Amino acid sequence: MLAIVPKHVLDPDAGELRADTAILVEVGRIKSVVSTSSVPADIAIIELPGQTVLPGLIDCHTHLVGDVEGGRGYASLVTRSGAQEVLVGVKHASEMLRAGFTTVRDVGTFRAFADVALREAINAKWVEGPRMICAGAYLSRPGGGGDITGLAIDVDQILPRELRFGIGAGPDRLRALVSEILSRGATMIKVIATGAVLTSGTNPGAPEFTEEELRAIVEEATAAGVFVAAHAHGAEGIKRAVRAGVRSVEHGSLMDDEAIAMLADTGTWLVADLYDGDYIAEEGPRLGYDEETLRKSQETTEAQRQGFEKCVAAGVRLAFGTDAGVYPHKDAARQFAYLTRHGLSPAEAIRAATVHAAEMIGWQGEVGTLAQGARADLIGVKGNPLEDVSLLESVAWVMKGGVALGPEGGTITA
């Protein structure tokens, strides 16, 4: 057993900062949260003077495998091998963990099941990274937001299956794809319900599956005990996904008032990536993003932020997600400042990335909390993030499963 003794402990459930508080850790889990005077004298102590310790963060919308920088769209995937994609994923996983994200929901890779391989390597402790929930492969209509578009016709038909594993249409075909994706190690399903900003030739506002097709996907996934996340920018695609019973709507950029009311009434979660648009606007020209991508990003960014503010007012359930992979994984926490800029308090933004995120992914009590028996996934920041949530952009100390990683570890004394 060991004790973590910081200046303050932040309990996200209560939204409170506590002084003279220590966290006892045993066999990788939180044994108890006690006063510093109650710390046993005969155990190791990690002292973190000047730091606030809180549960490790959860990002519910990441892409650890692969790299879309370069602005050439998804057709550029044919210039890199699956091995290259997984190895860059190893780098991203380490960056994500050291940025304070000890759990991620990884919502898709074009190289089917490369995310599953990365998760298994992390679990085996071959490489470092966060706990992962994996989608395995996108479900997308042929030529849709999760397909490889922009290729010449004589190349289009000879792509390896792993680049188009989840491409299909029709309820029966989609049920079969859900079953096969789950049988190969995925622990969630990601469906591309509308066009996408980064997929050339697709319209983010246009729905790409019928409600019947989406319901077939949800029914098959639910029967297997897993959740469905729906990439959906446009209002009609969002409404179809909500009526079909998805667990979460991703992006939600072009929602209307009816869609917002449906999210609130059904309790469907929204995961909105509010920082992406600024990154693409600032860095896209340098990275070579084409005119179509820059235009679609501009059209969705401000609308998404306005819709998010309406969702906050309407009481929609919100979970933290960044779309890290579009921008660097090490900068994932930049999202926090955007959440507070558009309606959440710092405490609410932190809850979105801890207790609420854990509830959304079905891991409540395991991660995102200081409750007894939870995983000892903890981070330390210098200062009080309830006063300045941007402090989470500079995590000073990380522990995952009771193992302290640094980069600035505390002093361990006997």
C-alpha positions in Angstrom: 0.0 0.0 0.0 1.1 3.6 -0.6 -0.3 7.1 0.0 -0.5 10.0 -2.4 -0.2 13.2 -0.5 -0.8 16.4 -2.6 -1.6 19.9 -1.6 -5.3 19.4 -2.6 -7.5 16.5 -3.7 -10.3 17.4 -6.2 -13.4 15.2 -5.9 -15.2 15.6 -9.2 -18.4 14.0 -7.9 -18.8 16.8 -5.3 -16.9 19.4 -7.3 -14.9 20.2 -4.2 -11.3 20.8 -3.5 -10.0 19.3 -0.2 -6.9 20.1 1.7 -5.1 17.8 4.3 -6.3 14.8 2.2 -4.5 11.7 1.1 -5.4 8.9 -1.3 -4.4 5.3 -0.2 -3.7 2.9 -3.0 -3.4 -0.8 -2.8 -3.0 -3.4 -5.6 -3.7 -0.8 -8.3 -7.0 0.4 -6.7 -8.1 3.2 -4.4 -8.3 1.8 -0.9 -9.7 5.0 0.7 -9.5 8.7 0.8 -8.4 9.9 4.3 -7.0 12.8 6.2 -3.3 13.2 6.0 -3.1 12.6 9.8 -4.6 9.2 9.2 -1.9 7.9 6.8 -0.2 4.8 8.3 3.3 5.4 9.3 4.8 2.3 7.7 3.8 2.8 4.0 5.4 4.5 1.0 4.3 8.1 0.4 4.3 10.0 -2.9 4.4 13.6 -1.9 3.1 16.2 -4.5 3.6 19.6 -2.9 1.7 22.4 -4.7 -0.3 19.9 -6.8 -4.0 19.1 -7.0 -4.7 15.4 -7.6 -7.9 14.2 -9.3 -9.0 11.1 -11.2 -7.4 10.4 -14.5 -9.2 12.0 -17.4 -11.4 10.1 -20.0 -11.6 11.1 -23.6 -14.7 9.6 -25.3 -13.7 10.4 -28.8 -10.1 9.6 -29.9 -8.3 8.1 -32.9 -5.0 6.8 -31.6 -4.2 4.7 -34.7 -3.0 6.5 -37.9 -2.4 10.2 -38.7 -4.5 12.5 -40.9 -2.1 15.4 -40.8 -1.0 16.4 -44.3 -4.4 17.4 -45.6 -4.7 14.8 -48.3 -7.8 13.2 -46.9 -8.3 9.5 -46.4 -7.1 8.4 -49.8 -3.6 9.0 -48.5 -4.0 5.9 -46.3 -2.9 3.8 -49.3 0.6 5.4 -49.0 1.1 3.9 -45.5 1.1 0.3 -44.3 -0.9 -1.1 -41.4 2.4 -1.6 -39.5 3.2 2.2 -39.9 -0.3 3.1 -38.7 -0.1 0.9 -35.5 3.4 2.2 -34.7 2.3 5.8 -34.9 -0.5 4.7 -32.7 2.0 3.6 -30.1 3.4 7.1 -30.1 -0.1 8.6 -29.8 -1.1 6.3 -26.9 1.9 7.4 -24.9 1.2 11.1 -25.6 -2.4 10.7 -24.6 -1.5 8.9 -21.3 1.1 11.5 -20.4 -1.3 14.3 -21.1 -3.4 12.9 -18.3 -5.9 10.7 -20.2 -5.9 7.3 -18.5 -9.0 6.0 -20.4 -10.1 6.6 -23.9 -13.0 5.5 -26.1 -11.2 5.0 -29.5 -14.0 5.5 -32.0 -12.6 4.1 -35.2 -9.7 3.4 -37.5 -9.7 2.7 -41.2 -7.1 -0.1 -40.7 -9.6 -2.5 -39.2 -8.7 -3.8 -35.7 -5.4 -2.0 -35.5 -6.9 -0.3 -32.5 -7.6 -3.7 -31.0 -4.0 -4.7 -31.5 -2.8 -1.5 -29.8 -5.2 -2.1 -26.9 -3.8 -5.6 -26.4 -0.2 -4.4 -26.5 -1.1 -1.8 -23.8 -2.8 -4.4 -21.7 0.2 -6.7 -22.0 2.4 -3.8 -20.9 4.5 -4.0 -24.0 3.8 -0.3 -24.6 2.3 2.5 -22.4 -1.1 4.0 -23.1 -4.5 4.5 -21.7 -7.2 2.0 -21.1 -9.0 1.6 -24.4 -12.6 0.9 -25.6 -12.2 0.1 -29.3 -14.6 0.3 -32.3 -12.5 -2.0 -34.5 -13.8 -0.5 -37.8 -16.2 2.1 -39.0 -19.7 1.1 -40.2 -20.3 3.3 -43.2 -22.3 3.3 -46.4 -20.3 2.8 -49.7 -18.8 6.1 -50.6 -19.9 7.6 -47.3 -18.2 9.4 -44.5 -16.3 6.3 -43.3 -15.2 5.1 -46.7 -12.0 5.8 -48.6 -13.0 8.3 -51.2 -11.2 10.3 -53.9 -9.4 7.3 -55.5 -9.2 6.6 -59.2 -11.8 4.1 -60.4 -9.2 1.5 -61.4 -7.7 1.7 -57.9 -11.0 2.0 -56.0 -11.9 -1.7 -56.3 -8.6 -3.3 -55.3 -8.2 -1.9 -51.8 -7.4 -4.4 -49.0 -10.4 -5.5 -47.0 -9.0 -3.9 -43.8 -9.5 -0.4 -45.3 -13.2 -1.1 -46.0 -14.1 -3.8 -43.4 -17.3 -2.1 -42.2 -18.6 -0.8 -45.5 -22.2 -2.0 -46.2 -25.8 -1.1 -46.5 -29.1 -2.8 -45.7 -30.3 -4.0 -42.3 -29.2 -7.7 -42.8 -25.7 -6.8 -44.1 -25.2 -4.3 -41.3 -26.2 -6.8 -38.6 -23.7 -9.2 -40.0 -21.0 -6.6 -40.0 -21.7 -5.7 -36.3 -21.4 -9.3 -35.3 -18.2 -9.8 -37.2 -16.6 -6.6 -35.8 -17.4 -7.6 -32.3 -16.2 -11.1 -32.8 -12.8 -9.7 -33.7 -12.3 -7.8 -30.5 -14.2 -4.5 -30.7 -15.9 -3.4 -27.6 -18.2 -0.8 -29.1 -19.7 0.0 -32.5 -19.2 3.3 -34.4 -21.5 4.1 -37.2 -21.0 7.0 -39.6 -24.6 8.3 -39.8 -23.9 11.4 -41.9 -21.2 12.7 -44.2 -17.9 13.9 -42.7 -15.8 17.1 -42.7 -12.6 15.2 -43.5 -14.0 12.7 -46.1 -13.9 14.2 -49.6 -17.1 14.3 -51.6 -19.4 13.8 -48.6 -21.8 16.3 -47.1 -21.7 16.5 -43.2 -25.4 17.6 -43.2 -26.7 14.7 -45.2 -27.9 11.4 -43.6 -26.2 8.3 -44.9 -28.3 5.5 -43.3 -32.0 5.0 -42.9 -33.6 4.8 -39.5 -34.3 1.1 -40.2 -30.6 0.5 -40.9 -29.5 2.3 -37.8 -32.0 0.4 -35.6 -30.6 -2.9 -36.9 -27.1 -1.9 -35.9 -28.3 -0.8 -32.4 -30.3 -4.0 -31.9 -27.4 -6.3 -32.9 -25.0 -4.4 -30.7 -27.4 -4.2 -27.7 -27.9 -8.0 -27.9 -24.1 -8.3 -27.6 -24.0 -5.9 -24.6 -22.2 -3.0 -26.2 -23.0 0.6 -27.0 -23.3 2.3 -30.4 -21.8 5.8 -31.1 -23.1 7.6 -34.1 -21.0 10.1 -36.0 -23.7 12.6 -36.9 -23.3 16.2 -38.0 -26.6 17.0 -39.7 -30.0 17.4 -37.9 -31.8 14.6 -39.7 -29.0 12.1 -39.2 -29.0 13.0 -35.5 -32.7 12.4 -35.2 -32.6 9.1 -37.0 -29.7 8.0 -34.7 -31.5 9.0 -31.5 -34.8 7.3 -32.6 -32.7 4.2 -33.4 -31.4 4.2 -29.8 -27.7 5.0 -30.1 -25.8 5.6 -26.9 -24.1 8.8 -28.1 -24.1 11.3 -30.9 -20.6 12.4 -31.9 -20.1 16.0 -33.2 -23.7 17.1 -33.5 -22.5 20.1 -35.4 -25.7 21.0 -37.4 -28.4 20.0 -34.9 -31.7 21.9 -34.8 -34.0 22.6 -31.8 -35.9 19.4 -32.4 -32.8 17.3 -32.3 -31.7 19.0 -29.1 -35.0 18.3 -27.5 -34.8 14.7 -28.6 -31.3 14.3 -27.0 -32.5 15.8 -23.8 -35.8 13.7 -23.7 -34.1 10.4 -24.4 -31.0 10.9 -22.3 -28.8 10.3 -25.4 -25.3 11.5 -24.8 -23.6 14.2 -26.8 -19.8 14.2 -27.4 -18.9 17.5 -29.1 -15.3 18.3 -30.2 -15.4 22.1 -29.8 -11.7 22.8 -30.4 -11.2 21.0 -33.7 -12.4 23.8 -35.9 -10.0 26.3 -34.6 -7.1 23.9 -35.1 -8.1 23.2 -38.7 -8.5 26.9 -39.5 -5.1 27.8 -38.0 -3.0 24.9 -39.1 -5.0 23.5 -42.1 -3.4 25.7 -44.8 0.1 24.9 -43.6 -0.8 21.2 -43.5 -2.2 21.3 -47.0 -5.9 20.8 -46.3 -7.9 21.3 -49.5 -10.5 24.0 -50.0 -13.4 21.6 -49.5 -12.2 20.5 -46.1 -11.5 24.0 -44.9 -15.0 25.1 -46.1 -16.8 22.2 -44.4 -14.9 22.8 -41.2 -15.8 26.5 -41.2 -19.4 25.7 -41.8 -19.7 23.3 -38.9 -17.6 24.9 -36.3 -19.6 27.9 -35.1 -22.9 26.1 -35.6 -21.6 23.3 -33.4 -20.7 25.7 -30.6 -24.1 27.4 -30.7 -25.8 24.1 -30.6 -23.7 23.0 -27.7 -24.7 26.0 -25.7 -28.3 25.2 -26.3 -27.7 21.6 -25.2 -26.2 22.8 -21.9 -29.3 24.9 -21.3 -31.6 22.0 -22.2 -29.9 19.6 -19.8 -28.5 17.2 -22.5 -26.1 14.7 -21.1 -22.6 15.7 -22.1 -19.4 13.6 -22.2 -15.9 14.9 -22.9 -14.4 14.0 -26.4 -11.8 15.7 -28.5 -11.4 14.0 -31.8 -7.7 13.8 -31.0 -6.0 12.6 -34.1 -7.3 15.6 -36.1 -5.1 17.6 -33.8 -2.1 16.4 -31.7 -3.0 13.9 -28.9 -0.7 15.7 -26.5 -3.0 18.8 -26.8 -6.2 16.9 -26.0 -6.9 19.0 -22.9 -7.3 22.2 -24.8 -10.9 21.1 -25.1 -11.6 22.1 -21.5 -11.2 25.8 -22.1 -13.7 25.6 -25.0 -16.2 23.7 -22.8 -16.1 26.5 -20.3 -16.2 29.2 -23.0 -19.5 27.7 -24.2 -21.5 27.1 -21.1 -20.0 24.7 -18.6 -18.3 25.7 -15.4 -14.8 24.3 -14.7 -16.3 21.7 -12.3 -18.9 20.6 -14.9 -16.2 20.3 -17.6 -14.1 18.1 -15.3 -17.1 16.0 -14.5 -17.7 15.6 -18.3 -14.2 14.0 -18.5 -14.5 11.9 -15.3 -17.7 10.7 -13.7 -20.0 11.5 -16.6 -17.6 10.1 -19.2 -17.3 6.9 -17.0 -21.1 6.6 -16.9 -21.4 7.1 -20.7 -19.0 4.3 -21.4 -20.5 2.0 -18.8 -17.4 2.0 -16.5 -18.8 4.0 -13.6 -17.2 3.1 -10.3 -14.1 1.8 -12.1 -12.6 5.0 -13.6 -13.2 8.7 -13.3 -13.8 8.7 -9.6 -12.1 8.6 -6.2 -14.6 6.0 -4.9 -13.2 3.1 -2.9 -12.3 0.2 -5.1 -11.9 2.3 -8.3 -8.8 2.0 -10.4 -6.0 4.0 -9.1 -5.9 6.2 -12.2 -4.8 9.7 -10.9 -3.3 12.9 -12.3 -1.7 15.9 -10.6 -1.7 19.5 -11.8 0.0 22.5 -10.4 -2.7 24.8 -9.0 -6.5 24.8 -8.8 -8.3 23.7 -12.0 -11.6 24.8 -10.5 -10.3 28.3 -10.9 -8.4 27.8 -14.1 -9.4 24.7 -16.1 -6.6 25.3 -18.6 -4.2 24.0 -16.0 -5.2 20.6 -17.2 -3.3 21.3 -20.4 -0.1 20.8 -18.4 -0.3 17.7 -16.3 2.6 17.3 -14.0 2.1 13.7 -12.7 0.2 10.6 -13.9 -0.6 7.3 -12.2 -2.4 4.5 -14.0 -3.4 1.4 -12.1 -1.3 2.3 -9.2 1.9 2.9 -11.3 3.3 6.4 -11.3 4.5 7.5 -14.7 5.7 11.1 -14.4 6.9 13.1 -16.2 7.4 14.9 -12.9 7.0 12.3 -10.3 6.8 13.1 -6.6 9.3 12.0 -4.0 8.6 8.5 -2.7 9.6 8.0 1.0 9.4 4.9 3.1 
